[in-house]
Amino acid sequence: PENAVVTAENFLQSSDAVMEPNVLDHINILVQELGPQVAGPKAMQSLMNGYGGDTAVCGLMGLWLADLKSMGGSGRSSGAAGNKGGLNSTTNAAGALLDGNAIDDQKLFQTGANVARDVVEEVVNRLAKERFTKDGGDDIMKLSKKEAAFIDKMIASERWRKLLIDLSATTTNKDSTISMYCLTSISNLGHHREIANRINQSDYFN
């Protein structure tokens, strides 16, 4: 069908389509509809034109982030143990996937995405804890509702809620307006256990 061909062509022309796990499915559609003589060169040219190396760039960025020297010192000092354990555990998970005879491409792709996400998240968390100040945080509360909407999105995310709670747990940030807003919002959403596991609630809710 013409629509299937157009969809396949658009997919193959997209940025770094060659890295997608279902790229062969779209090539197969072109082969079936246009024949190998036409589909082969067309698919190859589309993939070459769209290749930008974004996946390789993201991998390199992850390595840079892992080695990033933050304000409080080297990433290999304050966060070395955590990084090593986290990366090793994730690498072991990826290796376990490869041990089987049948490799689930989608699962492998997701594992790779999780590795990059975990590395970036660990570095962002460390930098946020080192650089966050009470005044800087309270300035967020002076923004318009639209500009400060990212805070509510962070509160809705389990990953970022942990960071917000940890930031609120430090003595210097305890009286921060943004800290109280975050803790109250998280509590109102029913995530009391997450707060209790990370801070002493009696210091905040008297």
ABEGO torsion letter per residue (X at the ends): XAAAAAAAAAAAABBGAAABAAAAAAAAAAAAAAEAAAAAAAAAAAAAAABAGAAAAAAAAAAAAAABBBAAEBAAAAAAAAAAAAAAAAAAAAAAAAABABBBAAAAAAAAAAAAAAAAAAAAAAAAAAABBAAAAAAAAABBAAAAAAAAAAAABAAAAAAAAAAAABAAAAABAAAAAAAAAAAAAGAAAAAAAABBAAAABX
